[in-house]
């Protein structure tokens, strides 16, 4: 059986990915601060394994402990493949440099960059002594390759996850493992993150009006559309390790 671990699975893109994977008969492990009852019920209806782990991804010690526990019992089952979706992310702080607060800076880097590095490192390590292939999907952003005023921390953390993905892929290729790692840029979706962006101030975020227009003109992507495109890619067997995939290319 295949197992999928999804951070931030309680809502947004993570929720949509989880629901699609359950439809594909892939067991789901949800990792987030709160549990999504719809995902739990859907898995039960399909007679499929599902487990939720509460975890605050901004706390390094908690990430280590929770994912060590998950890795221990998942690898014991000797699954055919493990899909690790590092999906959880935070946009804050939205503010210009010189006016940033320390706490949200640290939380952003912990959730967007450090947690995915820790989890990927752990699962690649465990895979060295098993026959299980691990496929890591790091959710990134177009902000990783484009400077956006007010988003210096977010841009930096996502640029970091792109570079980590590409470097880890080179290493796995050199080691000749069956593991793969990609980054996936999901575009501008209709999620709580967009709500946070629209509630920021013009002084902190220069492009505020443009993002408000995305909602007003109904041009935001739906999470189901994005999740389906991503899962279709993963199930195709044509994933290129180290590549940064963009939703716009997958929807063509």
Secondary structure, 3 states (H helix, E strand, C coil): CEEEEEECCCCHHHHHHHHHHHHCCCEEEEEECCCCHHHHHHHHHCCCCEEEEECCCCCHHHHHHHHHHHHHHHHHCCCCEEEEEECCCCCCCCCCCCCCCHHHHHHHHHHHHHHHHHHHHHHHHHHCCCCCEEEEEEEECHHHCCCCCCCHHHHHHHHHHHHHHHHHHHHHHHHCCCCEEEEEECCCECCHHHHHHHCCCCCCCCCHHHHHHHHHCCCCECHHHHHHHHHHHHHHCCCCCCCEEEHHHHCC
